[in-house]
Structures are given as structure tokens and as C-alpha cells.
Amino acid sequence: MLPLACSALVDFGGVTGGGSSGPDASSSSSSGSSSSSSSSGSSGSSSSSSGSSSGATDGGADGASTLSCTGALLCDDFEGAMNPLWSVHASPGSSLALVDSVRPRTGVRSLHAARTGDGGQGYFRATLSTSFVVCDADVWAENLGGEVAEVMTVQWPDRPGYNNAEPAYVFVTPTGVELGNVGEPPDGGTKIGAASTGIIAGGGANRWIHVTLEVADGGTKLTYKPDGAPTGTIEMDTLPIPPASKINLFVGMVYSRGSARPVAFVDNVRCVRP
């Protein structure tokens, strides 16, 4: 897991925002055991239709959307104005994060994030007032270079004794997907965590995958529905760290290993309480 490098306000000509440095998230695999992966299809939101006045919902003004935002903590199809819950994090010269029309899943826009230089991380972040969450999104990763693209992460901020506590992160990998968790103590202490992989026929890259990530008191579950391949699930024990009263959600190109320059697209994000 890598700490976030300092981020800056970046204007890429799409919908953008600004971010600040901090103990934000990303993951590499860590020691520990994982539980199950099993095999057995895709779906869709941004900032202003029916729902909460906090910016949790968006009807999508520019492209057709079938995403339901009723009862959502966060709901974004990236079709309308910038959802005020998001902050945008990118480092000039090493990453980008913006909304554009390069590869939408539905409608005409999606979140486009990429690592363009060493150590670059580009992502949108939202803070939600809940300890546990269920988040859906459509994700696409390409240019993996044999490495991984971390496309979604749930972080518990401000956990005593830990610089970073992630009850769940999701990698798209050359062979499929990976679900993991990690806790990082300060001063180079021993990390705790686990990871488990799900194999997708034809691999995880260069295809849309609908993911449902559930972080609950009783465990963590990833359901993944790739286009053209069977649905699968991965289940794990909950990270053994007391949960926070809020979460940070990261989507985009949150992390990759090595010198890879992955590109990620994310569409139709919807988060609710379990």
C-alpha cells in the first residue's frame, strides 16, 4: 500500500476539481489469508435530481441513464454537473482524473483516470457518513502492462494506531479481479491484511465489469459481472480494526504496481448503507 502523493487542482478541459494531500488510500497485496471465490453480466449516476440536498444524487442531464438514486448516499452517472461530494485528485505530469466522453458505459460521459508517470494516482474521492457501505459501479481497465489497476477503495480514516485502514479495495488484474483489505501502522510497522482473487474467462482488462462491493460488520463481499463472462463472487472476513463512523470512497486509478501506466474508466457509481 502506498500513501498518497500530494495532489493538485488540475484542469483537463472536462469536469474537474481540487484535492489536498493526506493519508489517502491505495493498496498492494499484504500478508494474510483470504476466503472464497466462486463463479456463476453490468449497470449505472452524478449530482442533481430527486433525493438529498447534500449532492448525493444526480439524474444525468446530458445522456440517458437508468440509474436509480433513491435512498443513495452517493449516486453519480457523470452526465450532469460535478457532484459536490467528490474531490478530484491528480498530480500534474503523473496522473489525470476527469469526466469526459472517451469511454462511457451508459450515456455520453464517465470518469476517466490514468497513471501517466511514476507513482501517479488519479481518482475521485467522496466522504460518506457511514461505517459500512454497499457500492455499485461499472469499471474498465486497460494498458495494465501485466500489473493491476485499483479502481475502487473504501477507507476508514483516522483509525488509532494506523496511518491507513482499508476494509476493502478492488483491483482489476490481467486475469480477473482481486478483493483485499489492509491496515498500515505508522513508522514502518507490520501491515495486516488479506487478498483473494477471482478469475474471469478472457481476463479482467479491456472489458466492462459491474462490481458490487459490500463492506459490512460480518464480512466483505465483491460480486463482479463481466461483459461476456460468468458472474463471480469473493468473500472475506472483515478487517480486524474498529470501524470509523465515516468512510472515504475512492474510484478511478487509485494505485498500480511497478512501472505500469494503467487507464481506468468508472461509470454509474451508487452507494447505500447495507
DOPAFI-910613 format. One record per residue (C-alpha): residue number from 1; residue in one letter; x, y, z. Coordinates in Angstrom, 1 decimal, always signed. Each point is the difference from the previous one (the first is absolute). Example, Ala and Ser with C-alpha at 12.3 -4.5 7.8 and 13.67 -1.06 7.14 Angstrom:
! residues 2
<atom 1 "A" <+12.3 -4.5 +7.8>>
<atom 2 "S" <+1.4 +3.4 -0.7>>
This chain:
! residues 274
<atom 1 "M" <+0.0 +0.0 +0.0>>
<atom 2 "L" <+1.3 +3.4 -0.9>>
<atom 3 "P" <-0.9 +3.3 +1.7>>
<atom 4 "L" <-1.4 +2.7 -2.3>>
<atom 5 "A" <+2.4 +2.4 -1.5>>
<atom 6 "C" <-0.9 +3.7 +0.1>>
<atom 7 "S" <-2.9 +0.7 -2.3>>
<atom 8 "A" <-0.8 +3.2 -1.8>>
<atom 9 "L" <-2.9 +1.8 -1.8>>
<atom 10 "V" <+0.3 -1.0 -3.6>>
<atom 11 "D" <-2.0 +1.2 -3.0>>
<atom 12 "F" <-0.3 -2.6 -2.8>>
<atom 13 "G" <-2.8 +1.7 -1.8>>
<atom 14 "G" <-2.7 -2.3 +1.4>>
<atom 15 "V" <-1.7 +0.1 +3.3>>
<atom 16 "T" <+2.8 +0.4 +2.6>>
<atom 17 "G" <+0.5 +1.0 +3.6>>
<atom 18 "G" <+2.7 +0.3 +2.6>>
<atom 19 "G" <+1.5 -2.1 +2.8>>
<atom 20 "S" <+2.5 +0.2 +2.8>>
<atom 21 "S" <+2.7 -2.3 +1.3>>
<atom 22 "G" <-0.7 -2.4 +2.8>>
<atom 23 "P" <+0.0 -3.6 +1.1>>
<atom 24 "D" <-2.1 -1.0 -2.9>>
<atom 25 "A" <-0.1 -3.5 -1.4>>
<atom 26 "S" <+1.4 -2.6 -2.2>>
<atom 27 "S" <+0.9 -3.6 +0.3>>
<atom 28 "S" <+2.4 -2.6 -0.8>>
<atom 29 "S" <-0.5 -3.6 +1.1>>
<atom 30 "S" <+0.9 -0.8 +3.6>>
<atom 31 "S" <+0.5 -3.0 +2.1>>
<atom 32 "G" <-3.0 -1.9 +1.4>>
<atom 33 "S" <-2.6 -2.6 -1.1>>
<atom 34 "S" <-2.9 +0.4 -2.2>>
<atom 35 "S" <-3.3 -1.7 -0.2>>
<atom 36 "S" <-2.0 -1.1 -3.0>>
<atom 37 "S" <-0.4 +0.7 -3.7>>
<atom 38 "S" <-2.7 -1.5 -2.2>>
<atom 39 "S" <-1.5 +0.4 -3.5>>
<atom 40 "S" <-3.4 +0.0 -1.3>>
<atom 41 "G" <-1.6 +8.7 -5.0>>
<atom 42 "S" <-0.2 +4.8 +0.8>>
<atom 43 "S" <-1.6 +3.4 +1.1>>
<atom 44 "G" <-0.3 +3.9 +1.2>>
<atom 45 "S" <+0.2 +5.7 +1.8>>
<atom 46 "S" <+1.3 +4.1 +1.2>>
<atom 47 "S" <-1.5 +3.0 +1.7>>
<atom 48 "S" <-3.5 +1.4 -0.2>>
<atom 49 "S" <-3.4 -1.7 -0.3>>
<atom 50 "S" <-2.3 -1.4 +2.6>>
<atom 51 "G" <+1.6 -0.9 +3.3>>
<atom 52 "S" <+2.1 +1.7 +2.6>>
<atom 53 "S" <+1.1 +3.6 -0.1>>
<atom 54 "S" <+3.5 -1.0 +1.0>>
<atom 55 "G" <+1.0 -0.8 -3.5>>
<atom 56 "A" <-0.5 -3.7 +0.4>>
<atom 57 "T" <-2.1 -0.5 -3.1>>
<atom 58 "D" <+0.1 +1.0 -3.7>>
<atom 59 "G" <-2.4 -0.6 -2.8>>
<atom 60 "G" <+2.4 +0.4 -2.8>>
<atom 61 "A" <-0.9 +2.9 -2.3>>
<atom 62 "D" <+2.1 -0.8 -3.1>>
<atom 63 "G" <-0.5 -3.7 -0.6>>
<atom 64 "A" <-2.6 -2.6 +0.6>>
<atom 65 "S" <+0.3 -1.8 +3.4>>
<atom 66 "T" <-2.0 -2.7 +1.6>>
<atom 67 "L" <+1.8 +0.3 +3.3>>
<atom 68 "S" <-2.3 +0.3 +3.0>>
<atom 69 "C" <+1.2 +2.4 +2.7>>
<atom 70 "T" <-2.8 -0.5 +2.5>>
<atom 71 "G" <+1.4 -0.5 +3.5>>
<atom 72 "A" <+3.7 +0.3 -1.2>>
<atom 73 "L" <+2.8 +1.6 +2.0>>
<atom 74 "L" <+1.8 +0.7 -3.2>>
<atom 75 "C" <-1.4 -0.4 -3.6>>
<atom 76 "D" <+1.9 +1.1 -3.1>>
<atom 77 "D" <-0.3 -0.8 -3.7>>
<atom 78 "F" <+2.4 +2.9 -0.8>>
<atom 79 "E" <-2.5 +1.4 -2.5>>
<atom 80 "G" <-0.9 +3.3 +1.7>>
<atom 81 "A" <+1.8 +2.6 +2.1>>
<atom 82 "M" <+2.8 -1.0 +2.3>>
<atom 83 "N" <-1.3 -1.8 +3.1>>
<atom 84 "P" <+1.0 +2.2 +3.0>>
<atom 85 "L" <+0.8 -3.1 +2.1>>
<atom 86 "W" <+3.0 -0.7 -2.3>>
<atom 87 "S" <+3.5 +1.4 +0.3>>
<atom 88 "V" <+2.3 -0.6 -2.9>>
<atom 89 "H" <+3.6 -1.1 +0.6>>
<atom 90 "A" <+2.7 +0.0 -2.7>>
<atom 91 "S" <+3.7 +0.8 -0.3>>
<atom 92 "P" <+1.1 +2.1 -3.0>>
<atom 93 "G" <+2.3 -2.1 -2.1>>
<atom 94 "S" <-0.7 -3.3 +1.6>>
<atom 95 "S" <-3.8 -0.5 +0.1>>
<atom 96 "L" <-3.3 +1.3 -1.1>>
<atom 97 "A" <-3.6 -0.2 +1.2>>
<atom 98 "L" <-2.9 +1.6 -1.9>>
<atom 99 "V" <-3.4 -0.5 -1.5>>
<atom 100 "D" <-0.1 -0.3 -3.7>>
<atom 101 "S" <-1.6 -1.9 -2.9>>
<atom 102 "V" <+2.9 -2.4 -0.9>>
<atom 103 "R" <-1.7 -3.2 +1.3>>
<atom 104 "P" <-3.4 +0.3 +1.7>>
<atom 105 "R" <-1.8 -3.2 +1.1>>
<atom 106 "T" <-3.4 +1.8 -0.3>>
<atom 107 "G" <-0.9 +3.4 -1.1>>
<atom 108 "V" <+2.9 +2.1 -1.5>>
<atom 109 "R" <+2.4 +0.5 +2.9>>
<atom 110 "S" <+2.0 -1.9 +2.6>>
<atom 111 "L" <+2.8 +0.6 +2.4>>
<atom 112 "H" <+3.4 -0.4 -1.8>>
<atom 113 "A" <+3.1 -0.5 +2.1>>
<atom 114 "A" <+3.5 -1.0 -0.9>>
<atom 115 "R" <+3.5 -0.4 +1.3>>
<atom 116 "T" <+2.2 +1.9 -2.4>>
<atom 117 "G" <+3.3 +0.1 +2.0>>
<atom 118 "D" <+1.8 -1.8 +2.8>>
<atom 119 "G" <-2.1 -0.2 +3.2>>
<atom 120 "G" <-3.0 +1.9 -1.5>>
<atom 121 "Q" <-3.4 -0.5 +1.5>>
<atom 122 "G" <-3.1 +1.6 -1.5>>
<atom 123 "Y" <-3.4 -0.5 +1.7>>
<atom 124 "F" <-3.2 +1.5 +1.3>>
<atom 125 "R" <-0.6 -0.1 +3.8>>
<atom 126 "A" <-3.2 +0.3 +2.0>>
<atom 127 "T" <-0.4 -0.1 +3.8>>
<atom 128 "L" <-3.3 -1.7 +1.1>>
<atom 129 "S" <-1.5 +0.0 +3.5>>
<atom 130 "T" <-0.2 -3.8 +0.5>>
<atom 131 "S" <+2.3 -2.7 +1.4>>
<atom 132 "F" <-1.2 -2.6 -2.4>>
<atom 133 "V" <-1.1 +0.3 -3.6>>
<atom 134 "V" <-1.1 -1.7 -3.2>>
<atom 135 "C" <+1.4 +1.6 -3.2>>
<atom 136 "D" <-0.8 -0.9 -3.6>>
<atom 137 "A" <+2.0 +1.3 -3.0>>
<atom 138 "D" <+0.9 -0.9 -3.6>>
<atom 139 "V" <+3.7 -0.2 -0.4>>
<atom 140 "W" <+2.4 -0.4 -3.0>>
<atom 141 "A" <+3.8 -0.3 +0.2>>
<atom 142 "E" <+2.5 -0.1 -2.9>>
<atom 143 "N" <+3.8 +0.3 -0.6>>
<atom 144 "L" <+0.7 -2.1 +3.1>>
<atom 145 "G" <+3.5 -1.0 -1.2>>
<atom 146 "G" <-0.3 -3.3 +2.0>>
<atom 147 "E" <-0.8 +2.0 +3.2>>
<atom 148 "V" <-3.3 +1.1 +1.7>>
<atom 149 "A" <-2.3 +2.9 +0.1>>
<atom 150 "E" <-1.6 +0.9 +3.3>>
<atom 151 "V" <-3.4 +1.3 -1.0>>
<atom 152 "M" <-1.9 +0.2 +3.3>>
<atom 153 "T" <+1.0 +0.4 +3.6>>
<atom 154 "V" <-1.8 +0.4 +3.3>>
<atom 155 "Q" <+2.1 +1.6 +2.7>>
<atom 156 "W" <-0.7 +0.5 +3.7>>
<atom 157 "P" <+1.7 +3.3 +0.9>>
<atom 158 "D" <+1.7 +0.9 +3.3>>
<atom 159 "R" <+0.3 -3.5 +1.5>>
<atom 160 "P" <+2.1 +0.2 +3.1>>
<atom 161 "G" <+3.3 -1.8 -0.6>>
<atom 162 "Y" <-0.3 -0.1 -3.8>>
<atom 163 "N" <+1.1 +2.4 -2.6>>
<atom 164 "N" <-2.4 -1.7 -2.4>>
<atom 165 "A" <-2.8 -2.4 +0.4>>
<atom 166 "E" <-1.8 -1.4 -3.0>>
<atom 167 "P" <-2.7 -2.6 +0.7>>
<atom 168 "A" <-0.3 -0.6 -3.7>>
<atom 169 "Y" <+1.8 +0.7 -3.3>>
<atom 170 "V" <-0.8 -1.3 -3.5>>
<atom 171 "F" <+2.7 -0.7 -2.6>>
<atom 172 "V" <-0.6 -0.7 -3.7>>
<atom 173 "T" <+2.8 -2.4 -1.0>>
<atom 174 "P" <+1.1 -1.7 -3.2>>
<atom 175 "T" <-1.8 -3.2 +1.0>>
<atom 176 "G" <-3.1 +1.4 +1.8>>
<atom 177 "V" <-0.6 +2.0 +3.2>>
<atom 178 "E" <+1.4 +0.1 +3.5>>
<atom 179 "L" <-1.6 +0.9 +3.3>>
<atom 180 "G" <+2.1 +0.9 +2.9>>
<atom 181 "N" <+0.4 +1.9 +3.3>>
<atom 182 "V" <+2.9 +1.6 +1.7>>
<atom 183 "G" <+1.0 +1.8 +3.2>>
<atom 184 "E" <+3.3 +2.0 +0.1>>
<atom 185 "P" <+1.5 +1.0 +3.3>>
<atom 186 "P" <+2.2 +3.1 +0.2>>
<atom 187 "D" <+3.8 +0.0 -0.1>>
<atom 188 "G" <+0.3 -3.1 -2.2>>
<atom 189 "G" <-1.8 -2.4 +2.3>>
<atom 190 "T" <-1.3 -3.3 -1.2>>
<atom 191 "K" <-3.0 +0.2 -2.3>>
<atom 192 "I" <-3.0 -2.2 +0.5>>
<atom 193 "G" <-2.4 -1.1 -2.7>>
<atom 194 "A" <-1.1 -2.6 -2.4>>
<atom 195 "A" <-0.8 -0.4 -3.7>>
<atom 196 "S" <-1.9 -2.4 -2.2>>
<atom 197 "T" <-0.3 -0.2 -3.8>>
<atom 198 "G" <-2.8 -0.8 -2.4>>
<atom 199 "I" <+0.9 -1.4 -3.4>>
<atom 200 "I" <-2.0 +1.4 -3.0>>
<atom 201 "A" <+0.0 -2.0 -3.3>>
<atom 202 "G" <+1.9 +2.2 -2.5>>
<atom 203 "G" <+1.5 +2.1 +2.8>>
<atom 204 "G" <-1.0 +3.2 +1.8>>
<atom 205 "A" <+1.4 +2.7 -2.3>>
<atom 206 "N" <-1.7 +1.7 -3.0>>
<atom 207 "R" <-3.6 -0.9 +1.0>>
<atom 208 "W" <-2.7 +1.6 +2.1>>
<atom 209 "I" <-0.5 -1.7 +3.4>>
<atom 210 "H" <-2.9 +0.9 +2.3>>
<atom 211 "V" <+1.2 -0.3 +3.6>>
<atom 212 "T" <-2.0 +0.0 +3.2>>
<atom 213 "L" <+2.3 +0.5 +3.1>>
<atom 214 "E" <-1.6 -0.6 +3.4>>
<atom 215 "V" <+1.9 +1.0 +3.1>>
<atom 216 "A" <-2.0 -1.3 +3.0>>
<atom 217 "D" <+0.6 -0.8 +3.7>>
<atom 218 "G" <-0.2 -3.7 -0.8>>
<atom 219 "G" <+2.4 +0.0 -3.0>>
<atom 220 "T" <+0.8 +1.4 -3.4>>
<atom 221 "K" <-1.4 -1.2 -3.3>>
<atom 222 "L" <+0.8 +0.8 -3.6>>
<atom 223 "T" <-2.4 -1.0 -2.7>>
<atom 224 "Y" <+1.3 +0.5 -3.6>>
<atom 225 "K" <-1.9 -0.2 -3.2>>
<atom 226 "P" <+2.3 +0.2 -3.0>>
<atom 227 "D" <-1.4 +0.5 -3.5>>
<atom 228 "G" <+0.2 -3.3 -1.9>>
<atom 229 "A" <+0.9 -2.2 +3.0>>
<atom 230 "P" <-1.7 -1.5 +3.0>>
<atom 231 "T" <-0.7 +1.9 +3.2>>
<atom 232 "G" <+2.3 -0.8 +3.0>>
<atom 233 "T" <+0.2 +0.8 +3.7>>
<atom 234 "I" <+2.9 +0.4 +2.5>>
<atom 235 "E" <-0.7 +0.1 +3.8>>
<atom 236 "M" <+2.4 +0.9 +2.8>>
<atom 237 "D" <+0.1 +0.6 +3.7>>
<atom 238 "T" <-0.3 +3.6 +1.1>>
<atom 239 "L" <+3.3 +1.9 +0.6>>
<atom 240 "P" <+0.8 -0.5 +3.8>>
<atom 241 "I" <+0.0 +3.7 +0.7>>
<atom 242 "P" <-2.8 +1.9 +1.8>>
<atom 243 "P" <-2.0 +1.8 -2.7>>
<atom 244 "A" <-0.2 +3.7 -0.3>>
<atom 245 "S" <-3.3 +2.0 +0.0>>
<atom 246 "K" <+0.6 +1.0 -3.6>>
<atom 247 "I" <+1.7 -1.3 -3.1>>
<atom 248 "N" <+2.1 +1.4 -2.8>>
<atom 249 "L" <-1.0 -1.4 -3.4>>
<atom 250 "F" <+2.6 +0.1 -2.8>>
<atom 251 "V" <-0.8 -0.8 -3.7>>
<atom 252 "G" <+2.3 +0.3 -3.0>>
<atom 253 "M" <+3.6 -0.9 -0.4>>
<atom 254 "V" <+0.8 -0.2 +3.7>>
<atom 255 "Y" <+3.1 -2.1 -0.1>>
<atom 256 "S" <+2.2 -2.3 -2.2>>
<atom 257 "R" <+3.1 -1.9 +0.6>>
<atom 258 "G" <+3.4 +0.3 -1.8>>
<atom 259 "S" <+0.3 +2.3 -3.0>>
<atom 260 "A" <-3.4 -0.8 -1.6>>
<atom 261 "R" <-2.0 +2.9 -1.4>>
<atom 262 "P" <-3.6 -1.3 +0.3>>
<atom 263 "V" <-3.0 +1.9 -1.2>>
<atom 264 "A" <-3.4 -0.5 +1.8>>
<atom 265 "F" <-3.5 +1.1 -0.7>>
<atom 266 "V" <-2.8 +0.0 +2.6>>
<atom 267 "D" <-3.7 +0.6 -0.6>>
<atom 268 "N" <-3.3 -0.3 +1.9>>
<atom 269 "V" <+1.2 +0.2 +3.6>>
<atom 270 "R" <-2.6 -0.6 +2.7>>
<atom 271 "C" <+0.6 -0.5 +3.7>>
<atom 272 "V" <-2.6 -0.9 +2.7>>
<atom 273 "R" <+0.1 -1.2 +3.6>>
<atom 274 "P" <-0.1 -3.8 +0.3>>
